[in-house]
Amino acid sequence: MPTPIIRATALTKIVQSGEAPLTILDSVTFDVDAGATVAIVGASGSGKTTLLGLLAGLDRPTSGDVAVDGVALSTLDEDACAALRARLLGFVFQSFQLLPALTAHENVMLPLELAGVPAAAGRASEWLARVGLTRRITHYPRQLSGGEQQRVAIARAFAGEPKLLMADEPTGNLDAATGAEVADLMFRLNRENGTTLLLVTHDVALASRCERRLSLASGRLVADLRTPAAPSHAPLAAAAAASVRIAAK
C-alpha cells in the first residue's frame, strides 16, 4: 500500500494550566492518504489548531508521533523539520499572513526566492494568474479585498508545489459568497495538482465538500466520517475557473 502523506499515532498534548495539567489532545490516531481532502472539525477548544500545529511540526507532542510522507518528525531537529516543511507543505491562514510592505507578486515570490527556486518571479506571476489576480499583482494587501488577499495566500501556498496544503479556517474572515469562491479555488487546485488538502474549519459547507471529516471533542477523535464522493459544486467551480481564464488573457 502507498505510504500515507500523514500518519498520526497516539498524539497527546498536555500543557500546564496554573497548578494543574491540561490535556489538549488525547491519543489521537489517524492516517491521511496522498491527494485526499480532509476537514478537521469540532467546537472551539476541541484541539483542532493544536493538532494542525503538531502535524506540521510547528509544535512537539507530549507523547505520540507524526510521520509526514514517511518521515517521523520525532527523528528531526528543528532545522530538518523546517526543511521538510519547506519541501512538502503549504499553509493558508484565516488572517492571510501577507507582508503589508510587499505587493501581491512579491508576497508570492519571496518564499520561492528564499527556497532558491529558479525563475521565482515567473512562477509567482503564473500562480497569481491561476487564482485570477493577473491585474492585481502590483497591488499591496491594503489595496485588496479579503477574498483577493486569501487568493494571494493560496497562490503563495501552491507556488511551492507542496504535496500537502494545511489551512486553518481559510474562509473564516470571508463572507459566504467569497468563502465559496476561495473554497472552489482550493478544491480545483487539489484536483489539478493532486495536492492533499487538510482543512481546519467551522464552515459546515466547506467541511461537507471534503471526502473525509475528522471530528474532535475535548481533545479526542470522536468521529471519522468518509463520503464516497465529495459534492462537486460544479457551477461555482466553473465560475471560478472562468474568472481565472479571463484574468489570464
Secondary structure by P-SEA (a helix, b strand, c coil): cccccbbbcbbbbbbbcccccccccccccccccccbbbbbbbcccccaaaaaaaaacccccccccccccccccccccaaaaaaaaacccccccccccccccccaaaaaaaaaaaacccaaaaaaaaaaaaaccccccccccccccaaaaaaaaaaaaacccccbbbbccccccccaaaaaaaaaaaaaaaaaccbbbbbbcccaaaaaaccbbbbbccccccbbbbbcccccaaaaaaaaaaaaaaaac
